[in-house]
């Protein structure tokens, strides 16, 4: 875990770019992923952040980074505990490293990482990372992990009451080989407002 991971002007630029998205693909934000190959220039402020985080993570033998913007209220977490993997691929592959960058603090919403790996049915250890602005967590890409809800529990169903503050993260997975079917942001046609003024 690294606090103060990025220069503050970059954090502000990336966060402002995300704010321009408004509600675009909000419900599917965790499933809207992009590919940034090694040695390719950033196309928007979020990819600038990806490249800066890459230097901190220092992945070995990495062909590129898969990234996405996680946006959710901690009263309604849209993902269960899971292994990061090549979802559309024909064989099971995991990234070399997985990582989460936090843009803000929220009630609950801790990243929870276990020591369980694929092929096993148990975990002997669980560590959590509290959401905090400009905090960056890096972990092995084959570990079972998830997000805890506003009460600090494994999400089972949406919680009643006010939604509170949205948890905003940048998730970056570093791969030795490009995950199947993941487009580069430039070619995707999605989230175009990341690159400039909001488009309606």
Residue, then its C-alpha position, 0 to 999 in steps of 0.5 A: x500500500x502506498x499513500x500519496x501515490x500520485x502528484x496531486x495535480x494528476x489526481x485532480x486532472x484524472x478525477x475531473x475527467x471521471x466527473x465528466x462521465x456523469x452517469x455514463x455506464x455507471x451500472x457497468x463501470x466495473x465491467x467497462x475495461x480498456x487496454x493500454x499497451x506498454x510504451x504507448x502514450x496516454x490518451x487521457x488524464x486517467x491513462x496518465x494516472x495509469x502510467x504513473x501507477x505503473x512506475x510504482x507497481x513495477x510489474x515484471x514482463x508486462x505487455x500492458x495494463x488493463x484498466x477501469x474506473x470503479x464507481x459504486x455506492x458502498x450500500x450497493x456493491x456490484x461485484x462479489x469476491x472474485x479472481x481477476x482473470x481473462x474473462x473472455x479467454x479460452x484458458x484461465x489466465x490471471x494478471x501478474x499484478x492487480x491494483x486499486x487506486x482510491x480517489x476518495x474516502x467513503x464509509x466502508x468500501x474497503x478493498x479486501x484481499x485474501x491469500x486464497x488462490x485458484x484451485x483452493x477452497x479456503x483462505x487463511x488470511x484476509x487484509x483490508x485497505x481503507x479507501x483514502x484519497x491518493x492511496x494505492x494498493x497492489x497485490x498478486x493477480x491470482x488472489x481472491x478479493x472483493x469490496x466490503x460494504x458500508x458496514x464493513x461486511x461481505x456484500x450480500x444484498x443492497x443495504x437500506x438507507x441513504x446511498x452516501x458518497x460514491x466510492x471512486x477508484x481506478x483499477x489497474x491489472x498488469x498482464x504478460x499478454x493482452x486479455x481477450x477482447x479488451x479494447x484500447x480506450x482510443x478504439x472503444x468509442x466509450x467514455x469519450x469525455x475522458x479526453x476533453x469536454x463532456x459530450x452529450 
